[in-house]
Amino acid sequence: MSIDISANDFLMGGGVKAVTFPDRAYGTTWTGTICKQPEVQQQTDLKSGDLKFWPSDGKPMLQLIVTIQTDVRDPQIADDDGKRAVYIKAKLQAVVRDAVRLAGAKGLAVGGILTVTYTGDGTPSGPGMSPPKLYTATYQPPSAAAANAFLGASPAPAVPAQPTPAPVQQYVQPAPAAQAPAVPAWTAPPGMDPAQAAALAALTPDQRTALGFPS
């Protein structure tokens, strides 16, 4: 497979400095706006420079190179413009793919913002092997990135909906029942037989009036 490099990169001295994630430097983050179309290249052996192939089927081992514009400037690099290359392969490929899907995009595009963070180490695949680095990633598609740049702020984090509080039950003391006006006790006329007086006292005023007795 041929090496994918632009004519201007070749003319001006070659490639863009790659981002680095030093061992155990957890929390190392690289973020920036994608400034050129991502490129697929075949991986090479870091020591020999030979192209790498999968031992199972002999197919080329590929990687995605994403160039981002960062705010980093290395004083040891003359005319450092802040561009850095993110080499996406192995476990990082799955993480970036999930970030793209979560953003509702179909892939990485020029103008989008890619952020990658080194979060920890995994389990070595065998004795004497180095543990694989673990990453998290986020992606903002070009339209969202442009809107945030215009507003001068990052998108606000999602705020979980607050449950509607249940109405407070308040006890209302019932109004006291209306009291019937007191009826004065009936007084029997002087000299009335006590038994008759008791019988008349048990009647209502209207009943006593009907019998000819004052109420």
FIKOL-875717 format. One line per 10 residues: for each residue x, y, z of N, C-alpha, C, O. Coordinates in steps of 0.2 Angstrom, whole numbers, always signed. Layout:
X,Y,Z,X,Y,Z,X,Y,Z,X,Y,Z; ...;
END
This chain:
+4,-6,+0,+0,+0,+0,+4,+6,+0,+9,+6,+4; +3,+11,-4,+7,+17,-5,+6,+22,+2,+0,+21,+5; +11,+26,+3,+10,+30,+9,+6,+36,+7,+7,+39,+1; +1,+38,+11,-4,+43,+9,-1,+50,+12,-2,+51,+18; +2,+54,+8,+5,+60,+10,+4,+66,+5,+4,+64,-1; +2,+72,+7,+0,+77,+2,+6,+80,-1,+12,+79,+2; +6,+83,-7,+12,+85,-10,+15,+91,-6,+21,+92,-6; +10,+95,-3,+13,+101,+1,+17,+98,+7,+22,+101,+9; +14,+93,+11,+18,+90,+16,+24,+88,+14,+29,+88,+18; +25,+84,+9,+31,+82,+6,+36,+87,+5,+42,+87,+6;
+33,+93,+1,+37,+98,-1,+40,+102,+6,+46,+104,+6; +36,+103,+11,+38,+107,+16,+41,+103,+22,+42,+106,+27; +43,+97,+20,+47,+93,+25,+43,+88,+29,+46,+85,+34; +38,+86,+27,+35,+80,+30,+30,+80,+35,+26,+85,+34; +29,+77,+38,+23,+76,+42,+22,+80,+48,+26,+85,+49; +16,+79,+51,+14,+83,+57,+16,+80,+63,+15,+73,+63; +18,+83,+68,+20,+80,+74,+14,+76,+77,+9,+79,+78; +16,+70,+80,+10,+66,+82,+9,+68,+90,+14,+70,+93; +3,+67,+92,+1,+68,+99,+5,+62,+103,+6,+57,+100; +6,+64,+109,+9,+58,+113,+5,+58,+120,+3,+63,+122;
+5,+52,+122,+2,+50,+129,+7,+46,+133,+7,+40,+133; +11,+50,+137,+16,+47,+140,+14,+41,+145,+8,+42,+148; +17,+36,+146,+15,+31,+151,+13,+33,+158,+17,+37,+161; +8,+31,+160,+5,+33,+167,+4,+40,+168,+3,+42,+173; +4,+44,+162,+2,+51,+163,-6,+52,+162,-8,+55,+157; -9,+49,+167,-16,+48,+166,-19,+55,+166,-17,+60,+170; -24,+56,+162,-27,+63,+161,-25,+67,+156,-27,+73,+154; -19,+65,+152,-17,+68,+147,-22,+69,+141,-25,+64,+139; -23,+75,+139,-29,+76,+134,-26,+80,+128,-22,+85,+129; -28,+79,+122,-27,+82,+116,-34,+84,+113,-38,+80,+112;
-35,+90,+112,-41,+93,+108,-39,+98,+103,-35,+102,+104; -43,+98,+98,-42,+103,+93,-47,+102,+87,-51,+97,+87; -47,+107,+83,-52,+106,+77,-48,+103,+71,-43,+104,+69; -52,+98,+68,-49,+94,+62,-48,+99,+57,-53,+102,+54; -42,+99,+54,-40,+104,+49,-39,+102,+42,-37,+105,+38; -39,+95,+42,-38,+92,+35,-42,+85,+35,-43,+82,+40; -44,+83,+29,-47,+77,+28,-44,+71,+32,-38,+70,+30; -47,+67,+36,-43,+62,+39,-41,+57,+34,-44,+56,+29; -35,+54,+35,-32,+49,+30,-31,+42,+33,-29,+41,+39; -32,+37,+29,-31,+30,+31,-24,+28,+28,-23,+29,+22;
-20,+26,+33,-13,+23,+31,-12,+16,+34,-15,+14,+38; -7,+13,+31,-5,+7,+34,+0,+8,+39,+4,+12,+39; -1,+4,+45,+3,+5,+50,+10,+2,+49,+11,-2,+44; +15,+5,+52,+22,+3,+51,+25,+1,+58,+23,+4,+63; +30,-3,+58,+34,-5,+64,+38,+1,+66,+42,+4,+62; +37,+2,+72,+41,+8,+75,+48,+7,+75,+52,+12,+74; +51,+1,+75,+58,+0,+75,+61,-1,+68,+66,+3,+67; +58,-5,+64,+61,-6,+58,+58,-2,+52,+61,-1,+47; +52,+1,+53,+49,+5,+48,+45,+1,+43,+42,+4,+38; +45,-6,+44,+42,-10,+39,+34,-10,+40,+32,-8,+45;
+31,-11,+34,+23,-11,+34,+21,-17,+38,+24,-22,+38; +15,-16,+42,+13,-21,+46,+7,-24,+43,+3,-21,+39; +6,-31,+44,+1,-35,+41,-2,-39,+47,+2,-41,+51; -8,-41,+46,-11,-45,+51,-9,-53,+50,-9,-55,+44; -6,-56,+55,-4,-63,+54,-9,-68,+52,-7,-73,+49; -15,-66,+54,-20,-71,+52,-22,-72,+45,-23,-78,+42; -23,-66,+41,-25,-66,+34,-20,-63,+30,-21,-62,+24; -15,-59,+32,-10,-56,+28,-13,-49,+26,-9,-46,+22; -18,-47,+28,-21,-40,+26,-17,-35,+30,-15,-36,+35; -17,-29,+26,-13,-23,+29,-17,-21,+36,-23,-21,+36;
-13,-19,+41,-15,-16,+47,-16,-9,+46,-11,-5,+45; -22,-6,+46,-23,+1,+45,-24,+5,+51,-25,+3,+56; -23,+12,+50,-24,+16,+55,-27,+23,+52,-26,+24,+46; -31,+27,+56,-33,+33,+53,-29,+39,+56,-28,+39,+62; -27,+43,+52,-23,+49,+54,-27,+55,+54,-30,+57,+49; -28,+58,+60,-33,+64,+60,-28,+70,+62,-25,+70,+68; -28,+75,+58,-24,+81,+60,-28,+86,+63,-34,+88,+60; -27,+88,+69,-31,+93,+73,-26,+100,+74,-20,+99,+75; -30,+105,+74,-27,+112,+76,-27,+113,+83,-33,+113,+86; -21,+113,+87,-21,+114,+94,-19,+120,+96,-16,+124,+92;
-19,+122,+102,-16,+128,+105,-8,+127,+108,-5,+131,+110; -6,+121,+107,+1,+119,+109,+6,+121,+104,+5,+121,+98; +11,+124,+107,+17,+126,+104,+23,+124,+107,+25,+125,+113; +27,+120,+103,+33,+117,+106,+39,+121,+104,+41,+122,+98; +43,+124,+109,+48,+129,+107,+54,+126,+104,+58,+129,+101; +54,+119,+104,+60,+115,+100,+58,+114,+93,+62,+112,+89; +52,+116,+91,+50,+115,+84,+50,+122,+81,+46,+126,+83; +54,+123,+76,+54,+130,+72,+47,+131,+69,+44,+126,+66; +44,+137,+70,+38,+139,+67,+32,+134,+68,+28,+132,+64; +32,+131,+74,+27,+127,+76,+20,+130,+75,+19,+135,+79;
+16,+127,+71,+9,+130,+70,+4,+127,+74,-2,+129,+74; +5,+122,+79,+1,+119,+83,-3,+113,+80,-7,+110,+84; -2,+111,+74,-5,+105,+71,-2,+99,+74,+4,+99,+75; -7,+94,+76,-4,+88,+78,-8,+82,+75,-14,+83,+73; -5,+77,+74,-8,+71,+71,-10,+66,+77,-6,+64,+81; -16,+64,+76,-19,+59,+81,-19,+52,+77,-23,+52,+72; -16,+47,+79,-16,+41,+76,-21,+36,+79,-20,+34,+85; -26,+35,+75,-32,+31,+78,-31,+24,+76,-32,+22,+70; -31,+19,+81,-30,+12,+79,-32,+8,+85,-32,+11,+91; -32,+2,+85,-33,-3,+90,-39,+0,+95,-45,+1,+92;
-38,+0,+101,-44,+2,+106,-46,+9,+105,-52,+10,+106; -42,+13,+103,-44,+20,+102,-49,+21,+96,-53,+25,+96; -48,+16,+91,-53,+17,+86,-60,+16,+88,-65,+19,+86; -61,+11,+93,-68,+9,+95,-70,+15,+99,-76,+17,+99; -66,+18,+103,-68,+24,+107,-70,+30,+103,-75,+33,+104; -66,+32,+98,-68,+37,+94,-74,+36,+90,-78,+40,+88; -75,+29,+87,-81,+27,+84,-87,+29,+88,-92,+31,+86; -87,+27,+94,-93,+28,+99,-94,+35,+100,-100,+37,+100; -89,+39,+100,-90,+46,+101,-93,+49,+95,-97,+54,+96; -91,+47,+89,-94,+50,+83,-102,+48,+83,-106,+52,+81;
-103,+42,+85,-110,+39,+85,-114,+43,+90,-120,+45,+89; -111,+44,+96,-115,+48,+101,-116,+55,+99,-121,+58,+101; -112,+58,+94,-113,+65,+92,-118,+65,+86,-120,+70,+84; -121,+59,+84,-125,+59,+79,-122,+60,+72,-126,+62,+67; -116,+59,+71,-112,+60,+65,-111,+54,+61,-111,+48,+64; -109,+54,+55,-108,+48,+51,-100,+47,+51,-98,+42,+48; -96,+52,+53,-89,+51,+53,-85,+57,+55,-89,+62,+56; -79,+57,+55,-75,+63,+57,-75,+68,+51,-74,+65,+45; -75,+74,+52,-75,+79,+46,-71,+85,+48,-71,+87,+54; -69,+88,+43,-65,+95,+44,-70,+100,+47,-76,+101,+45;
-67,+103,+52,-71,+108,+56,-74,+105,+62,-76,+109,+67; -74,+98,+63,-76,+96,+69,-71,+96,+74,-65,+97,+73; -73,+95,+81,-68,+95,+86,-68,+88,+89,-72,+86,+92; -61,+86,+89,-60,+79,+92,-56,+80,+99,-51,+84,+99; -58,+77,+104,-54,+77,+110,-53,+70,+113,-58,+66,+113; -47,+68,+114,-45,+62,+117,-41,+62,+123,-37,+67,+124; -43,+58,+128,-40,+58,+135,-38,+51,+137,-41,+46,+136; -31,+51,+139,-28,+45,+141,-31,+44,+149,-29,+48,+153; -35,+39,+150,-38,+38,+157,-35,+32,+161,-36,+32,+167; -31,+28,+158,-28,+22,+162,-25,+17,+158,-24,+18,+152;
-24,+11,+161,-21,+5,+157,-25,-1,+158,-28,-2,+163; -25,-5,+153,-29,-11,+153,-25,-17,+155,-19,-16,+158; -27,-23,+154,-23,-29,+156,-19,-31,+150,-21,-32,+144; -12,-33,+151,-8,-35,+146,-11,-41,+143,-14,-45,+146; -10,-42,+136,-12,-48,+133,-8,-54,+134,-10,-59,+132; -2,-53,+137,+2,-59,+138,+8,-57,+142,+9,-51,+144; +12,-62,+144,+17,-61,+149,+22,-57,+145,+24,-58,+139; +25,-52,+149,+30,-47,+146,+27,-42,+141,+31,-38,+138; +21,-42,+140,+18,-37,+136,+16,-31,+140,+14,-31,+146; +16,-25,+136,+14,-19,+140,+7,-18,+140,+3,-21,+136;
+4,-15,+145,-3,-15,+146,-6,-10,+141,-3,-5,+140; -11,-11,+138,-14,-6,+133,-17,+0,+136,-20,+0,+141; -16,+6,+133,-18,+12,+135,-26,+12,+134,-28,+10,+129; -29,+15,+139,-37,+16,+139,-38,+23,+138,-35,+28,+141; -43,+25,+134,-45,+32,+132,-52,+33,+132,-56,+28,+132; -54,+39,+133,-61,+42,+132,-60,+47,+126,-55,+50,+125; -66,+48,+123,-65,+53,+117,-72,+56,+116,-77,+53,+118; -72,+63,+114,-78,+66,+112,-77,+69,+106,-72,+71,+103; -83,+70,+102,-83,+73,+96,-89,+78,+95,-94,+77,+97; -87,+84,+92,-92,+89,+90,-92,+90,+83,-87,+92,+80;
-98,+88,+79,-98,+89,+72,-97,+96,+70,-97,+101,+74; -95,+98,+64,-93,+105,+62,-99,+110,+63,-97,+115,+66; -105,+108,+62,-110,+113,+64,-111,+115,+71,-111,+121,+73; -110,+110,+75,-110,+111,+83,-104,+115,+85,-105,+120,+89; -98,+113,+82,-92,+117,+84,-92,+124,+82,-90,+129,+85; -95,+125,+76,-96,+132,+73,-100,+136,+77,-99,+142,+79; -106,+133,+79,-111,+137,+84,-108,+139,+90,-109,+144,+93; -104,+134,+93,-101,+135,+100,-96,+141,+99,-95,+145,+104; -92,+141,+94,-87,+146,+93,-90,+153,+92,-87,+158,+95; -96,+153,+88,-99,+159,+88,-102,+162,+94,-101,+168,+96;
-104,+157,+98,-107,+159,+105,-102,+161,+110,-103,+164,+115; -96,+158,+108,-90,+159,+113,-90,+155,+119,-88,+157,+124; -93,+149,+119,-94,+145,+124,-95,+138,+122,-97,+136,+117; -93,+133,+127,-94,+126,+125,-101,+124,+127,-104,+128,+130; -104,+119,+123,-110,+117,+125,-112,+116,+132,-107,+112,+135; -117,+118,+135,-119,+117,+142,-120,+109,+143,-123,+106,+139; -117,+107,+148,-119,+100,+150,-126,+98,+151,-130,+103,+153; -128,+92,+149,-135,+91,+150,-137,+91,+157,-133,+88,+161; -142,+94,+159,-145,+94,+166,-150,+89,+167,-155,+90,+163; -150,+84,+171,-155,+79,+172,-161,+83,+174,-161,+87,+178;
-167,+80,+172,-173,+83,+174,-175,+82,+181,-174,+77,+184; -177,+87,+184,-179,+87,+191,-186,+84,+192,-190,+87,+189; -187,+79,+196,-194,+77,+197,-198,+82,+200,-196,+86,+204; -204,+82,+198,-209,+87,+201,-211,+85,+208,-213,+79,+209; -210,+90,+213,-211,+88,+220,-219,+86,+221,-223,+90,+218; -220,+82,+225,-227,+80,+227,-230,+85,+231,-227,+89,+235; -236,+87,+230,-240,+92,+233,-240,+91,+241,-241,+85,+243; -238,+96,+245,-238,+95,+252,-245,+95,+255,-250,+99,+253; -247,+89,+258,-253,+88,+261,-254,+93,+268,-250,+92,+272; -259,+97,+267,-260,+102,+273,-266,+100,+277,-271,+99,+274;
-266,+100,+283,-272,+98,+287,-275,+105,+289,-273,+110,+291; -282,+105,+287,-286,+111,+288,-291,+109,+294,-295,+104,+293; -291,+112,+299,-295,+111,+305,-302,+112,+303,-304,+118,+301; -307,+108,+303,-314,+109,+301,-317,+115,+306,-315,+115,+312; -321,+119,+303,-325,+124,+307,-330,+120,+312,-333,+116,+310; -330,+123,+318,-334,+120,+323,-342,+120,+321,-344,+125,+318; -345,+115,+322,-353,+115,+320,-356,+121,+324,-355,+122,+330; -361,+123,+320,-365,+129,+323,-369,+126,+329,-373,+121,+329; -369,+130,+334,-373,+127,+340,-380,+130,+340,-381,+136,+339; -385,+126,+341,-392,+128,+342,-393,+133,+348,-390,+131,+353;
-397,+138,+347,-398,+143,+352,-401,+139,+358,-406,+135,+357; -399,+140,+364,-401,+137,+370,-409,+139,+371,-410,+145,+370; -413,+134,+373,-420,+135,+374,-421,+135,+382,-419,+131,+385; -423,+141,+384,-424,+141,+392,-429,+136,+394,-434,+134,+391; -427,+134,+400,-431,+128,+403,-439,+131,+405,-440,+137,+406; -444,+126,+404,-451,+128,+405,-452,+128,+412,-450,+124,+416; -456,+134,+414,-458,+134,+422,-465,+133,+422,-469,+136,+419; -467,+128,+426,-474,+126,+427,-477,+132,+431,-474,+135,+436; -484,+133,+430,-488,+138,+434,-488,+136,+441,-488,+130,+443; -488,+140,+446,-489,+139,+453,-495,+134,+454,-500,+135,+451;
-494,+129,+458,-500,+125,+461,-501,+119,+456,-506,+115,+457; -497,+119,+450,-499,+113,+445,-496,+107,+448,-491,+106,+451; -500,+101,+447,-498,+95,+449,-491,+93,+446,-490,+94,+440; -487,+91,+450,-480,+89,+448,-479,+84,+442,-475,+85,+438; -484,+79,+442,-484,+74,+437,-486,+78,+430,-483,+77,+425; -491,+82,+430,-493,+86,+424,-488,+91,+422,-486,+92,+416; -484,+94,+427,-479,+99,+426,-473,+95,+422,-470,+98,+417; -472,+89,+424,-466,+86,+421,-468,+84,+414,-464,+84,+409; -474,+82,+413,-476,+80,+406,-476,+85,+402,-474,+85,+396; -478,+91,+404,-478,+97,+400,-471,+100,+398,-470,+102,+393;
-467,+99,+403,-460,+101,+402,-456,+97,+397,-452,+99,+393; -459,+91,+396,-456,+86,+390,-458,+88,+383,-455,+86,+379; -463,+92,+383,-466,+94,+376,-462,+100,+374,-458,+104,+377; -463,+102,+367,-460,+107,+364,-464,+113,+366,-470,+113,+367; -461,+119,+365,-465,+126,+366,-471,+126,+362,-477,+128,+364; -471,+124,+355,-477,+124,+351,-482,+119,+354,-488,+121,+353; -480,+113,+356,-485,+109,+358,-489,+111,+365,-495,+111,+366; -485,+115,+369,-488,+117,+375,-492,+123,+373,-498,+124,+376; -490,+127,+368,-495,+133,+366,-501,+130,+364,-507,+133,+365; -501,+124,+360,-507,+121,+357,-512,+119,+362,-518,+119,+361;
-509,+117,+368,-513,+114,+374,-515,+120,+378,-519,+119,+383; -513,+126,+377,-516,+132,+380,-511,+134,+386,-513,+138,+390; -505,+131,+386,-500,+133,+391,-495,+138,+388,-493,+137,+382; -493,+143,+392,-488,+147,+389,-481,+144,+388,-480,+139,+392; -478,+145,+383,-471,+142,+381,-466,+144,+386,-460,+142,+385;
END
